[in-house]
Amino acid sequence: MALNKSVVVLCRGLVCRPRQYMNKRLLKRAAIEEIKLRLQRRLDSFLDGVIEREEYTAERARLMSRKKTLEEQKGACAAGRADWLEPFRN
C-alpha cells in the first residue's frame, strides 16, 4: 500500500510527514547503536583498569538513561501515538 504524501503522522506531539518520520526513526536507531558502542568501550576501560568504578557507574547510568529515552521515543513514533494524547486513553 503506497502512502499518500499528504498523509501526516503524529509523533511525540509533533506533526511530521512520513519521510521525516522514517528519518527520525533511523536517527534514533543510529544514536542507540552509538550509545551501545560507548557502553562497551566504557566497560572495556573499566575492566582494563583505565577508569575507576565510580566514573564507570556514573557514565553507565547516564548512557543507559539516554538509551532508554531514545528507545521509548522510537517506540512511540513507530506506534504512531502522541504522548499528549495518552492521558485521554482508558
PDB file with SEQRES, HELIX, SHEET and CRYST1 records, atoms N, CA, C and O in Angstrom:
SEQRES   1 A   90  MET ALA LEU ASN LYS SER VAL VAL VAL LEU CYS ARG GLY          
SEQRES   2 A   90  LEU VAL CYS ARG PRO ARG GLN TYR MET ASN LYS ARG LEU          
SEQRES   3 A   90  LEU LYS ARG ALA ALA ILE GLU GLU ILE LYS LEU ARG LEU          
SEQRES   4 A   90  GLN ARG ARG LEU ASP SER PHE LEU ASP GLY VAL ILE GLU          
SEQRES   5 A   90  ARG GLU GLU TYR THR ALA GLU ARG ALA ARG LEU MET SER          
SEQRES   6 A   90  ARG LYS LYS THR LEU GLU GLU GLN LYS GLY ALA CYS ALA          
SEQRES   7 A   90  ALA GLY ARG ALA ASP TRP LEU GLU PRO PHE ARG ASN              
HELIX    1 AA1 PRO A   18  LEU A   47  1                                  30    
HELIX    2 AA2 ARG A   53  ALA A   79  1                                  27    
HELIX    3 AA3 ASP A   83  PHE A   88  5                                   6    
SHEET    1 AA1 2 VAL A   9  CYS A  11  0                                        
SHEET    2 AA1 2 LEU A  14  CYS A  16 -1                                        
CRYST1    1.000    1.000    1.000  90.00  90.00  90.00 P 1           1          
ATOM      1  N   MET A   1       0.842  -1.168   0.000  1.00  0.00           N  
ATOM      2  CA  MET A   1       0.000   0.000   0.000  1.00  0.00           C  
ATOM      3  C   MET A   1       0.891   1.237   0.000  1.00  0.00           C  
ATOM      4  O   MET A   1       1.737   1.377   0.884  1.00  0.00           O  
ATOM      5  N   ALA A   2       0.730   2.108  -0.934  1.00  0.00           N  
ATOM      6  CA  ALA A   2       1.534   3.324  -1.045  1.00  0.00           C  
ATOM      7  C   ALA A   2       0.959   4.403  -0.136  1.00  0.00           C  
ATOM      8  O   ALA A   2      -0.257   4.552  -0.008  1.00  0.00           O  
ATOM      9  N   LEU A   3       1.851   5.142   0.484  1.00  0.00           N  
ATOM     10  CA  LEU A   3       1.422   6.235   1.342  1.00  0.00           C  
ATOM     11  C   LEU A   3       1.227   7.497   0.511  1.00  0.00           C  
ATOM     12  O   LEU A   3       2.042   7.826  -0.351  1.00  0.00           O  
ATOM     13  N   ASN A   4       0.167   8.170   0.779  1.00  0.00           N  
ATOM     14  CA  ASN A   4      -0.088   9.449   0.141  1.00  0.00           C  
ATOM     15  C   ASN A   4       0.833  10.483   0.773  1.00  0.00           C  
ATOM     16  O   ASN A   4       0.968  10.512   1.997  1.00  0.00           O  
ATOM     17  N   LYS A   5       1.471  11.334  -0.029  1.00  0.00           N  
ATOM     18  CA  LYS A   5       2.411  12.316   0.501  1.00  0.00           C  
ATOM     19  C   LYS A   5       1.740  13.340   1.405  1.00  0.00           C  
ATOM     20  O   LYS A   5       2.415  14.002   2.194  1.00  0.00           O  
ATOM     21  N   SER A   6       0.439  13.479   1.305  1.00  0.00           N  
ATOM     22  CA  SER A   6      -0.250  14.446   2.146  1.00  0.00           C  
ATOM     23  C   SER A   6      -0.596  13.861   3.524  1.00  0.00           C  
ATOM     24  O   SER A   6      -1.045  14.586   4.412  1.00  0.00           O  
ATOM     25  N   VAL A   7      -0.387  12.568   3.695  1.00  0.00           N  
ATOM     26  CA  VAL A   7      -0.677  11.925   4.979  1.00  0.00           C  
ATOM     27  C   VAL A   7       0.335  12.400   6.008  1.00  0.00           C  
ATOM     28  O   VAL A   7       1.531  12.473   5.727  1.00  0.00           O  
ATOM     29  N   VAL A   8      -0.148  12.719   7.197  1.00  0.00           N  
ATOM     30  CA  VAL A   8       0.737  13.131   8.277  1.00  0.00           C  
ATOM     31  C   VAL A   8       0.617  12.144   9.421  1.00  0.00           C  
ATOM     32  O   VAL A   8      -0.407  11.480   9.580  1.00  0.00           O  
ATOM     33  N   VAL A   9       1.664  12.054  10.210  1.00  0.00           N  
ATOM     34  CA  VAL A   9       1.705  11.127  11.330  1.00  0.00           C  
ATOM     35  C   VAL A   9       2.014  11.927  12.583  1.00  0.00           C  
ATOM     36  O   VAL A   9       2.910  12.771  12.576  1.00  0.00           O  
ATOM     37  N   LEU A  10       1.281  11.670  13.658  1.00  0.00           N  
ATOM     38  CA  LEU A  10       1.593  12.309  14.927  1.00  0.00           C  
ATOM     39  C   LEU A  10       2.745  11.566  15.575  1.00  0.00           C  
ATOM     40  O   LEU A  10       2.703  10.344  15.722  1.00  0.00           O  
ATOM     41  N   CYS A  11       3.751  12.290  15.953  1.00  0.00           N  
ATOM     42  CA  CYS A  11       4.935  11.679  16.538  1.00  0.00           C  
ATOM     43  C   CYS A  11       5.417  12.565  17.681  1.00  0.00           C  
ATOM     44  O   CYS A  11       5.944  13.650  17.436  1.00  0.00           O  
ATOM     45  N   ARG A  12       5.248  12.124  18.911  1.00  0.00           N  
ATOM     46  CA  ARG A  12       5.664  12.872  20.097  1.00  0.00           C  
ATOM     47  C   ARG A  12       5.031  14.263  20.135  1.00  0.00           C  
ATOM     48  O   ARG A  12       5.675  15.237  20.525  1.00  0.00           O  
ATOM     49  N   GLY A  13       3.777  14.346  19.731  1.00  0.00           N  
ATOM     50  CA  GLY A  13       3.091  15.618  19.788  1.00  0.00           C  
ATOM     51  C   GLY A  13       3.391  16.542  18.620  1.00  0.00           C  
ATOM     52  O   GLY A  13       2.851  17.646  18.553  1.00  0.00           O  
ATOM     53  N   LEU A  14       4.232  16.115  17.711  1.00  0.00           N  
ATOM     54  CA  LEU A  14       4.573  16.918  16.544  1.00  0.00           C  
ATOM     55  C   LEU A  14       3.950  16.291  15.314  1.00  0.00           C  
ATOM     56  O   LEU A  14       3.797  15.072  15.245  1.00  0.00           O  
ATOM     57  N   VAL A  15       3.598  17.101  14.364  1.00  0.00           N  
ATOM     58  CA  VAL A  15       3.094  16.577  13.105  1.00  0.00           C  
ATOM     59  C   VAL A  15       4.272  16.495  12.150  1.00  0.00           C  
ATOM     60  O   VAL A  15       4.951  17.491  11.903  1.00  0.00           O  
ATOM     61  N   CYS A  16       4.509  15.309  11.617  1.00  0.00           N  
ATOM     62  CA  CYS A  16       5.631  15.152  10.690  1.00  0.00           C  
ATOM     63  C   CYS A  16       5.181  14.305   9.498  1.00  0.00           C  
ATOM     64  O   CYS A  16       4.295  13.460   9.630  1.00  0.00           O  
ATOM     65  N   ARG A  17       5.770  14.526   8.385  1.00  0.00           N  
ATOM     66  CA  ARG A  17       5.437  13.783   7.186  1.00  0.00           C  
ATOM     67  C   ARG A  17       6.118  12.417   7.226  1.00  0.00           C  
ATOM     68  O   ARG A  17       7.105  12.255   7.943  1.00  0.00           O  
ATOM     69  N   PRO A  18       5.624  11.433   6.478  1.00  0.00           N  
ATOM     70  CA  PRO A  18       6.186  10.082   6.522  1.00  0.00           C  
ATOM     71  C   PRO A  18       7.690  10.021   6.289  1.00  0.00           C  
ATOM     72  O   PRO A  18       8.370   9.251   6.966  1.00  0.00           O  
ATOM     73  N   ARG A  19       8.234  10.798   5.363  1.00  0.00           N  
ATOM     74  CA  ARG A  19       9.678  10.760   5.100  1.00  0.00           C  
ATOM     75  C   ARG A  19      10.445  11.244   6.332  1.00  0.00           C  
ATOM     76  O   ARG A  19      11.450  10.647   6.718  1.00  0.00           O  
ATOM     77  N   GLN A  20       9.969  12.315   6.938  1.00  0.00           N  
ATOM     78  CA  GLN A  20      10.606  12.826   8.147  1.00  0.00           C  
ATOM     79  C   GLN A  20      10.480  11.818   9.277  1.00  0.00           C  
ATOM     80  O   GLN A  20      11.396  11.664  10.084  1.00  0.00           O  
ATOM     81  N   TYR A  21       9.352  11.138   9.333  1.00  0.00           N  
ATOM     82  CA  TYR A  21       9.100  10.118  10.341  1.00  0.00           C  
ATOM     83  C   TYR A  21      10.130   9.002  10.239  1.00  0.00           C  
ATOM     84  O   TYR A  21      10.667   8.561  11.255  1.00  0.00           O  
ATOM     85  N   MET A  22      10.409   8.546   9.033  1.00  0.00           N  
ATOM     86  CA  MET A  22      11.396   7.478   8.841  1.00  0.00           C  
ATOM     87  C   MET A  22      12.793   7.973   9.185  1.00  0.00           C  
ATOM     88  O   MET A  22      13.579   7.236   9.780  1.00  0.00           O  
ATOM     89  N   ASN A  23      13.115   9.215   8.819  1.00  0.00           N  
ATOM     90  CA  ASN A  23      14.426   9.769   9.143  1.00  0.00           C  
ATOM     91  C   ASN A  23      14.627   9.856  10.648  1.00  0.00           C  
ATOM     92  O   ASN A  23      15.721   9.579  11.138  1.00  0.00           O  
ATOM     93  N   LYS A  24      13.602  10.233  11.382  1.00  0.00           N  
ATOM     94  CA  LYS A  24      13.703  10.314  12.837  1.00  0.00           C  
ATOM     95  C   LYS A  24      13.967   8.940  13.434  1.00  0.00           C  
ATOM     96  O   LYS A  24      14.794   8.791  14.333  1.00  0.00           O  
ATOM     97  N   ARG A  25      13.255   7.931  12.922  1.00  0.00           N  
ATOM     98  CA  ARG A  25      13.476   6.569  13.429  1.00  0.00           C  
ATOM     99  C   ARG A  25      14.895   6.109  13.142  1.00  0.00           C  
ATOM    100  O   ARG A  25      15.533   5.501  14.001  1.00  0.00           O  
ATOM    101  N   LEU A  26      15.399   6.392  11.939  1.00  0.00           N  
ATOM    102  CA  LEU A  26      16.762   5.992  11.587  1.00  0.00           C  
ATOM    103  C   LEU A  26      17.789   6.721  12.433  1.00  0.00           C  
ATOM    104  O   LEU A  26      18.782   6.127  12.852  1.00  0.00           O  
ATOM    105  N   LEU A  27      17.562   8.000  12.687  1.00  0.00           N  
ATOM    106  CA  LEU A  27      18.480   8.761  13.533  1.00  0.00           C  
ATOM    107  C   LEU A  27      18.483   8.229  14.961  1.00  0.00           C  
ATOM    108  O   LEU A  27      19.537   8.142  15.592  1.00  0.00           O  
ATOM    109  N   LYS A  28      17.320   7.878  15.464  1.00  0.00           N  
ATOM    110  CA  LYS A  28      17.249   7.324  16.816  1.00  0.00           C  
ATOM    111  C   LYS A  28      17.943   5.968  16.881  1.00  0.00           C  
ATOM    112  O   LYS A  28      18.635   5.670  17.854  1.00  0.00           O  
ATOM    113  N   ARG A  29      17.761   5.147  15.852  1.00  0.00           N  
ATOM    114  CA  ARG A  29      18.423   3.840  15.811  1.00  0.00           C  
ATOM    115  C   ARG A  29      19.942   4.014  15.785  1.00  0.00           C  
ATOM    116  O   ARG A  29      20.663   3.297  16.480  1.00  0.00           O  
ATOM    117  N   ALA A  30      20.424   4.962  14.989  1.00  0.00           N  
ATOM    118  CA  ALA A  30      21.871   5.225  14.916  1.00  0.00           C  
ATOM    119  C   ALA A  30      22.398   5.724  16.258  1.00  0.00           C  
ATOM    120  O   ALA A  30      23.484   5.329  16.683  1.00  0.00           O  
ATOM    121  N   ALA A  31      21.639   6.586  16.924  1.00  0.00           N  
ATOM    122  CA  ALA A  31      22.060   7.097  18.232  1.00  0.00           C  
ATOM    123  C   ALA A  31      22.111   5.975  19.267  1.00  0.00           C  
ATOM    124  O   ALA A  31      23.009   5.947  20.109  1.00  0.00           O  
ATOM    125  N   ILE A  32      21.152   5.051  19.208  1.00  0.00           N  
ATOM    126  CA  ILE A  32      21.143   3.912  20.132  1.00  0.00           C  
ATOM    127  C   ILE A  32      22.361   3.029  19.891  1.00  0.00           C  
ATOM    128  O   ILE A  32      22.994   2.578  20.846  1.00  0.00           O  
ATOM    129  N   GLU A  33      22.694   2.779  18.642  1.00  0.00           N  
ATOM    130  CA  GLU A  33      23.873   1.967  18.320  1.00  0.00           C  
ATOM    131  C   GLU A  33      25.155   2.643  18.809  1.00  0.00           C  
ATOM    132  O   GLU A  33      26.062   1.974  19.306  1.00  0.00           O  
ATOM    133  N   GLU A  34      25.230   3.957  18.669  1.00  0.00           N  
ATOM    134  CA  GLU A  34      26.398   4.699  19.157  1.00  0.00           C  
ATOM    135  C   GLU A  34      26.524   4.573  20.673  1.00  0.00           C  
ATOM    136  O   GLU A  34      27.626   4.406  21.196  1.00  0.00           O  
ATOM    137  N   ILE A  35      25.404   4.653  21.370  1.00  0.00           N  
ATOM    138  CA  ILE A  35      25.425   4.506  22.827  1.00  0.00           C  
ATOM    139  C   ILE A  35      25.882   3.105  23.212  1.00  0.00           C  
ATOM    140  O   ILE A  35      26.638   2.945  24.170  1.00  0.00           O  
ATOM    141  N   LYS A  36      25.434   2.087  22.477  1.00  0.00           N  
ATOM    142  CA  LYS A  36      25.872   0.715  22.762  1.00  0.00           C  
ATOM    143  C   LYS A  36      27.387   0.588  22.624  1.00  0.00           C  
ATOM    144  O   LYS A  36      28.035  -0.068  23.439  1.00  0.00           O  
ATOM    145  N   LEU A  37      27.945   1.212  21.597  1.00  0.00           N  
ATOM    146  CA  LEU A  37      29.397   1.181  21.408  1.00  0.00           C  
ATOM    147  C   LEU A  37      30.120   1.907  22.534  1.00  0.00           C  
ATOM    148  O   LEU A  37      31.141   1.432  23.030  1.00  0.00           O  
ATOM    149  N   ARG A  38      29.594   3.050  22.933  1.00  0.00           N  
ATOM    150  CA  ARG A  38      30.210   3.799  24.030  1.00  0.00           C  
ATOM    151  C   ARG A  38      30.153   3.014  25.335  1.00  0.00           C  
ATOM    152  O   ARG A  38      31.108   3.020  26.112  1.00  0.00           O  
ATOM    153  N   LEU A  39      29.028   2.336  25.575  1.00  0.00           N  
ATOM    154  CA  LEU A  39      28.915   1.499  26.773  1.00  0.00           C  
ATOM    155  C   LEU A  39      29.960   0.385  26.764  1.00  0.00           C  
ATOM    156  O   LEU A  39      30.580   0.099  27.789  1.00  0.00           O  
ATOM    157  N   GLN A  40      30.151  -0.237  25.611  1.00  0.00           N  
ATOM    158  CA  GLN A  40      31.139  -1.318  25.507  1.00  0.00           C  
ATOM    159  C   GLN A  40      32.554  -0.792  25.732  1.00  0.00           C  
ATOM    160  O   GLN A  40      33.355  -1.442  26.404  1.00  0.00           O  
ATOM    161  N   ARG A  41      32.867   0.374  25.181  1.00  0.00           N  
ATOM    162  CA  ARG A  41      34.193   0.971  25.387  1.00  0.00           C  
ATOM    163  C   ARG A  41      34.418   1.310  26.858  1.00  0.00           C  
ATOM    164  O   ARG A  41      35.506   1.093  27.392  1.00  0.00           O  
ATOM    165  N   ARG A  42      33.387   1.842  27.509  1.00  0.00           N  
ATOM    166  CA  ARG A  42      33.496   2.150  28.948  1.00  0.00           C  
ATOM    167  C   ARG A  42      33.728   0.884  29.759  1.00  0.00           C  
ATOM    168  O   ARG A  42      34.555   0.869  30.670  1.00  0.00           O  
ATOM    169  N   LEU A  43      33.001  -0.174  29.431  1.00  0.00           N  
ATOM    170  CA  LEU A  43      33.191  -1.439  30.138  1.00  0.00           C  
ATOM    171  C   LEU A  43      34.602  -1.962  29.940  1.00  0.00           C  
ATOM    172  O   LEU A  43      35.241  -2.401  30.896  1.00  0.00           O  
ATOM    173  N   ASP A  44      35.089  -1.920  28.720  1.00  0.00           N  
ATOM    174  CA  ASP A  44      36.462  -2.374  28.444  1.00  0.00           C  
ATOM    175  C   ASP A  44      37.476  -1.539  29.227  1.00  0.00           C  
ATOM    176  O   ASP A  44      38.437  -2.079  29.775  1.00  0.00           O  
ATOM    177  N   SER A  45      37.264  -0.239  29.279  1.00  0.00           N  
ATOM    178  CA  SER A  45      38.175   0.639  30.021  1.00  0.00           C  
ATOM    179  C   SER A  45      38.146   0.316  31.508  1.00  0.00           C  
ATOM    180  O   SER A  45      39.188   0.305  32.163  1.00  0.00           O  
ATOM    181  N   PHE A  46      36.966   0.056  32.039  1.00  0.00           N  
ATOM    182  CA  PHE A  46      36.848  -0.297  33.455  1.00  0.00           C  
ATOM    183  C   PHE A  46      37.537  -1.617  33.754  1.00  0.00           C  
ATOM    184  O   PHE A  46      38.281  -1.728  34.728  1.00  0.00           O  
ATOM    185  N   LEU A  47      37.289  -2.615  32.918  1.00  0.00           N  
ATOM    186  CA  LEU A  47      37.892  -3.933  33.140  1.00  0.00           C  
ATOM    187  C   LEU A  47      39.405  -3.909  32.984  1.00  0.00           C  
ATOM    188  O   LEU A  47      40.106  -4.692  33.625  1.00  0.00           O  
ATOM    189  N   ASP A  48      39.918  -3.011  32.133  1.00  0.00           N  
ATOM    190  CA  ASP A  48      41.364  -2.871  31.956  1.00  0.00           C  
ATOM    191  C   ASP A  48      41.998  -2.014  33.037  1.00  0.00           C  
ATOM    192  O   ASP A  48      43.220  -1.877  33.082  1.00  0.00           O  
ATOM    193  N   GLY A  49      41.180  -1.432  33.912  1.00  0.00           N  
ATOM    194  CA  GLY A  49      41.698  -0.615  34.995  1.00  0.00           C  
ATOM    195  C   GLY A  49      42.037   0.805  34.594  1.00  0.00           C  
ATOM    196  O   GLY A  49      42.741   1.497  35.328  1.00  0.00           O  
ATOM    197  N   VAL A  50      41.556   1.252  33.457  1.00  0.00           N  
ATOM    198  CA  VAL A  50      41.844   2.603  32.975  1.00  0.00           C  
ATOM    199  C   VAL A  50      40.999   3.637  33.723  1.00  0.00           C  
ATOM    200  O   VAL A  50      41.478   4.735  34.009  1.00  0.00           O  
ATOM    201  N   ILE A  51      39.761   3.299  34.037  1.00  0.00           N  
ATOM    202  CA  ILE A  51      38.883   4.210  34.778  1.00  0.00           C  
ATOM    203  C   ILE A  51      38.421   3.536  36.063  1.00  0.00           C  
ATOM    204  O   ILE A  51      38.409   2.309  36.161  1.00  0.00           O  
ATOM    205  N   GLU A  52      38.046   4.339  37.034  1.00  0.00           N  
ATOM    206  CA  GLU A  52      37.584   3.842  38.338  1.00  0.00           C  
ATOM    207  C   GLU A  52      36.111   3.438  38.271  1.00  0.00           C  
ATOM    208  O   GLU A  52      35.375   3.836  37.368  1.00  0.00           O  
ATOM    209  N   ARG A  53      35.709   2.637  39.255  1.00  0.00           N  
ATOM    210  CA  ARG A  53      34.329   2.140  39.325  1.00  0.00           C  
ATOM    211  C   ARG A  53      33.316   3.283  39.372  1.00  0.00           C  
ATOM    212  O   ARG A  53      32.302   3.236  38.676  1.00  0.00           O  
ATOM    213  N   GLU A  54      33.580   4.312  40.188  1.00  0.00           N  
ATOM    214  CA  GLU A  54      32.635   5.419  40.332  1.00  0.00           C  
ATOM    215  C   GLU A  54      32.412   6.128  38.990  1.00  0.00           C  
ATOM    216  O   GLU A  54      31.279   6.441  38.625  1.00  0.00           O  
ATOM    217  N   GLU A  55      33.489   6.371  38.274  1.00  0.00           N  
ATOM    218  CA  GLU A  55      33.380   7.021  36.967  1.00  0.00           C  
ATOM    219  C   GLU A  55      32.617   6.125  35.987  1.00  0.00           C  
ATOM    220  O   GLU A  55      31.781   6.600  35.218  1.00  0.00           O  
ATOM    221  N   TYR A  56      32.916   4.832  36.026  1.00  0.00           N  
ATOM    222  CA  TYR A  56      32.238   3.888  35.138  1.00  0.00           C  
ATOM    223  C   TYR A  56      30.740   3.832  35.430  1.00  0.00           C  
ATOM    224  O   TYR A  56      29.924   3.907  34.512  1.00  0.00           O  
ATOM    225  N   THR A  57      30.379   3.702  36.701  1.00  0.00           N  
ATOM    226  CA  THR A  57      28.956   3.571  37.029  1.00  0.00           C  
ATOM    227  C   THR A  57      28.176   4.853  36.728  1.00  0.00           C  
ATOM    228  O   THR A  57      27.029   4.795  36.286  1.00  0.00           O  
ATOM    229  N   ALA A  58      28.803   6.015  36.969  1.00  0.00           N  
ATOM    230  CA  ALA A  58      28.122   7.282  36.668  1.00  0.00           C  
ATOM    231  C   ALA A  58      27.880   7.425  35.162  1.00  0.00           C  
ATOM    232  O   ALA A  58      26.782   7.780  34.732  1.00  0.00           O  
ATOM    233  N   GLU A  59      28.902   7.150  34.381  1.00  0.00           N  
ATOM    234  CA  GLU A  59      28.766   7.264  32.918  1.00  0.00           C  
ATOM    235  C   GLU A  59      27.798   6.205  32.375  1.00  0.00           C  
ATOM    236  O   GLU A  59      27.021   6.484  31.462  1.00  0.00           O  
ATOM    237  N   ARG A  60      27.846   5.003  32.932  1.00  0.00           N  
ATOM    238  CA  ARG A  60      26.943   3.932  32.502  1.00  0.00           C  
ATOM    239  C   ARG A  60      25.489   4.318  32.776  1.00  0.00           C  
ATOM    240  O   ARG A  60      24.619   4.117  31.928  1.00  0.00           O  
ATOM    241  N   ALA A  61      25.229   4.869  33.959  1.00  0.00           N  
ATOM    242  CA  ALA A  61      23.859   5.284  34.297  1.00  0.00           C  
ATOM    243  C   ALA A  61      23.369   6.372  33.345  1.00  0.00           C  
ATOM    244  O   ALA A  61      22.224   6.338  32.893  1.00  0.00           O  
ATOM    245  N   ARG A  62      24.234   7.331  33.046  1.00  0.00           N  
ATOM    246  CA  ARG A  62      23.859   8.413  32.138  1.00  0.00           C  
ATOM    247  C   ARG A  62      23.552   7.872  30.738  1.00  0.00           C  
ATOM    248  O   ARG A  62      22.554   8.249  30.123  1.00  0.00           O  
ATOM    249  N   LEU A  63      24.424   6.984  30.242  1.00  0.00           N  
ATOM    250  CA  LEU A  63      24.228   6.431  28.901  1.00  0.00           C  
ATOM    251  C   LEU A  63      22.997   5.518  28.838  1.00  0.00           C  
ATOM    252  O   LEU A  63      22.259   5.542  27.852  1.00  0.00           O  
ATOM    253  N   MET A  64      22.776   4.719  29.875  1.00  0.00           N  
ATOM    254  CA  MET A  64      21.608   3.838  29.887  1.00  0.00           C  
ATOM    255  C   MET A  64      20.314   4.642  29.933  1.00  0.00           C  
ATOM    256  O   MET A  64      19.326   4.265  29.304  1.00  0.00           O  
ATOM    257  N   SER A  65      20.318   5.746  30.673  1.00  0.00           N  
ATOM    258  CA  SER A  65      19.142   6.613  30.727  1.00  0.00           C  
ATOM    259  C   SER A  65      18.846   7.204  29.354  1.00  0.00           C  
ATOM    260  O   SER A  65      17.699   7.229  28.909  1.00  0.00           O  
ATOM    261  N   ARG A  66      19.891   7.677  28.696  1.00  0.00           N  
ATOM    262  CA  ARG A  66      19.720   8.245  27.345  1.00  0.00           C  
ATOM    263  C   ARG A  66      19.231   7.188  26.358  1.00  0.00           C  
ATOM    264  O   ARG A  66      18.364   7.452  25.525  1.00  0.00           O  
ATOM    265  N   LYS A  67      19.802   5.989  26.466  1.00  0.00           N  
ATOM    266  CA  LYS A  67      19.402   4.891  25.580  1.00  0.00           C  
ATOM    267  C   LYS A  67      17.931   4.542  25.783  1.00  0.00           C  
ATOM    268  O   LYS A  67      17.202   4.343  24.811  1.00  0.00           O  
ATOM    269  N   LYS A  68      17.492   4.467  27.029  1.00  0.00           N  
ATOM    270  CA  LYS A  68      16.101   4.136  27.341  1.00  0.00           C  
ATOM    271  C   LYS A  68      15.162   5.208  26.787  1.00  0.00           C  
ATOM    272  O   LYS A  68      14.109   4.890  26.234  1.00  0.00           O  
ATOM    273  N   THR A  69      15.541   6.467  26.936  1.00  0.00           N  
ATOM    274  CA  THR A  69      14.735   7.567  26.412  1.00  0.00           C  
ATOM    275  C   THR A  69      14.588   7.461  24.899  1.00  0.00           C  
ATOM    276  O   THR A  69      13.489   7.609  24.365  1.00  0.00           O  
ATOM    277  N   LEU A  70      15.701   7.203  24.207  1.00  0.00           N  
ATOM    278  CA  LEU A  70      15.655   7.075  22.745  1.00  0.00           C  
ATOM    279  C   LEU A  70      14.809   5.881  22.318  1.00  0.00           C  
ATOM    280  O   LEU A  70      14.063   5.969  21.342  1.00  0.00           O  
ATOM    281  N   GLU A  71      14.916   4.766  23.038  1.00  0.00           N  
ATOM    282  CA  GLU A  71      14.113   3.589  22.702  1.00  0.00           C  
ATOM    283  C   GLU A  71      12.624   3.872  22.884  1.00  0.00           C  
ATOM    284  O   GLU A  71      11.806   3.437  22.074  1.00  0.00           O  
ATOM    285  N   GLU A  72      12.273   4.597  23.942  1.00  0.00           N  
ATOM    286  CA  GLU A  72      10.869   4.946  24.161  1.00  0.00           C  
ATOM    287  C   GLU A  72      10.357   5.885  23.068  1.00  0.00           C  
ATOM    288  O   GLU A  72       9.240   5.726  22.577  1.00  0.00           O  
ATOM    289  N   GLN A  73      11.183   6.862  22.693  1.00  0.00           N  
ATOM    290  CA  GLN A  73      10.789   7.780  21.622  1.00  0.00           C  
ATOM    291  C   GLN A  73      10.629   7.039  20.304  1.00  0.00           C  
ATOM    292  O   GLN A  73       9.688   7.293  19.553  1.00  0.00           O  
ATOM    293  N   LYS A  74      11.546   6.126  20.025  1.00  0.00           N  
ATOM    294  CA  LYS A  74      11.479   5.344  18.792  1.00  0.00           C  
ATOM    295  C   LYS A  74      10.219   4.480  18.783  1.00  0.00           C  
ATOM    296  O   LYS A  74       9.545   4.367  17.758  1.00  0.00           O  
ATOM    297  N   GLY A  75       9.907   3.878  19.914  1.00  0.00           N  
ATOM    298  CA  GLY A  75       8.703   3.055  20.019  1.00  0.00           C  
ATOM    299  C   GLY A  75       7.433   3.866  19.876  1.00  0.00           C  
ATOM    300  O   GLY A  75       6.473   3.422  19.247  1.00  0.00           O  
ATOM    301  N   ALA A  76       7.427   5.060  20.460  1.00  0.00           N  
ATOM    302  CA  ALA A  76       6.248   5.929  20.358  1.00  0.00           C  
ATOM    303  C   ALA A  76       6.025   6.363  18.921  1.00  0.00           C  
ATOM    304  O   ALA A  76       4.887   6.411  18.452  1.00  0.00           O  
ATOM    305  N   CYS A  77       7.098   6.676  18.226  1.00  0.00           N  
ATOM    306  CA  CYS A  77       6.973   7.072  16.820  1.00  0.00           C  
ATOM    307  C   CYS A  77       6.525   5.893  15.968  1.00  0.00           C  
ATOM    308  O   CYS A  77       5.713   6.050  15.056  1.00  0.00           O  
ATOM    309  N   ALA A  78       7.056   4.715  16.269  1.00  0.00           N  
ATOM    310  CA  ALA A  78       6.687   3.525  15.500  1.00  0.00           C  
ATOM    311  C   ALA A  78       5.217   3.180  15.705  1.00  0.00           C  
ATOM    312  O   ALA A  78       4.544   2.727  14.779  1.00  0.00           O  
ATOM    313  N   ALA A  79       4.725   3.394  16.918  1.00  0.00           N  
ATOM    314  CA  ALA A  79       3.327   3.100  17.217  1.00  0.00           C  
ATOM    315  C   ALA A  79       2.410   4.194  16.680  1.00  0.00           C  
ATOM    316  O   ALA A  79       1.198   4.006  16.581  1.00  0.00           O  
ATOM    317  N   GLY A  80       3.001   5.346  16.332  1.00  0.00           N  
ATOM    318  CA  GLY A  80       2.205   6.437  15.783  1.00  0.00           C  
ATOM    319  C   GLY A  80       1.350   7.135  16.807  1.00  0.00           C  
ATOM    320  O   GLY A  80       0.321   7.720  16.469  1.00  0.00           O  
ATOM    321  N   ARG A  81       1.764   7.081  18.052  1.00  0.00           N  
ATOM    322  CA  ARG A  81       0.963   7.728  19.082  1.00  0.00           C  
ATOM    323  C   ARG A  81       1.639   9.006  19.555  1.00  0.00           C  
ATOM    324  O   ARG A  81       2.854   9.171  19.443  1.00  0.00           O  
ATOM    325  N   ALA A  82       0.841   9.881  20.072  1.00  0.00           N  
ATOM    326  CA  ALA A  82       1.344  11.145  20.607  1.00  0.00           C  
ATOM    327  C   ALA A  82       1.242  11.076  22.127  1.00  0.00           C  
ATOM    328  O   ALA A  82       0.199  10.701  22.664  1.00  0.00           O  
ATOM    329  N   ASP A  83       2.303  11.429  22.810  1.00  0.00           N  
ATOM    330  CA  ASP A  83       2.322  11.346  24.268  1.00  0.00           C  
ATOM    331  C   ASP A  83       1.261  12.222  24.926  1.00  0.00           C  
ATOM    332  O   ASP A  83       0.723  11.870  25.976  1.00  0.00           O  
ATOM    333  N   TRP A  84       0.968  13.340  24.320  1.00  0.00           N  
ATOM    334  CA  TRP A  84      -0.001  14.226  24.942  1.00  0.00           C  
ATOM    335  C   TRP A  84      -1.417  13.673  24.872  1.00  0.00           C  
ATOM    336  O   TRP A  84      -2.295  14.191  25.562  1.00  0.00           O  
ATOM    337  N   LEU A  85      -1.680  12.647  24.072  1.00  0.00           N  
ATOM    338  CA  LEU A  85      -2.989  12.015  23.995  1.00  0.00           C  
ATOM    339  C   LEU A  85      -3.135  10.871  24.987  1.00  0.00           C  
ATOM    340  O   LEU A  85      -4.257  10.463  25.283  1.00  0.00           O  
ATOM    341  N   GLU A  86      -2.053  10.353  25.499  1.00  0.00           N  
ATOM    342  CA  GLU A  86      -2.084   9.192  26.381  1.00  0.00           C  
ATOM    343  C   GLU A  86      -2.993   9.367  27.597  1.00  0.00           C  
ATOM    344  O   GLU A  86      -3.702   8.419  27.936  1.00  0.00           O  
ATOM    345  N   PRO A  87      -3.020  10.532  28.286  1.00  0.00           N  
ATOM    346  CA  PRO A  87      -3.900  10.644  29.449  1.00  0.00           C  
ATOM    347  C   PRO A  87      -5.379  10.466  29.128  1.00  0.00           C  
ATOM    348  O   PRO A  87      -6.161  10.152  30.025  1.00  0.00           O  
ATOM    349  N   PHE A  88      -5.783  10.658  27.880  1.00  0.00           N  
ATOM    350  CA  PHE A  88      -7.181  10.549  27.499  1.00  0.00           C  
ATOM    351  C   PHE A  88      -7.598   9.113  27.183  1.00  0.00           C  
ATOM    352  O   PHE A  88      -8.787   8.830  27.037  1.00  0.00           O  
ATOM    353  N   ARG A  89      -6.635   8.218  27.079  1.00  0.00           N  
ATOM    354  CA  ARG A  89      -6.966   6.819  26.755  1.00  0.00           C  
ATOM    355  C   ARG A  89      -7.300   6.062  28.035  1.00  0.00           C  
ATOM    356  O   ARG A  89      -6.745   6.344  29.097  1.00  0.00           O  
ATOM    357  N   ASN A  90      -8.214   5.096  27.923  1.00  0.00           N  
ATOM    358  CA  ASN A  90      -8.582   4.264  29.075  1.00  0.00           C  
ATOM    359  C   ASN A  90      -7.881   2.951  29.044  1.00  0.00           C  
ATOM    360  O   ASN A  90      -8.074   2.127  29.938  1.00  0.00           O  
TER     361      ASN A  90                                                      
END                                                                             
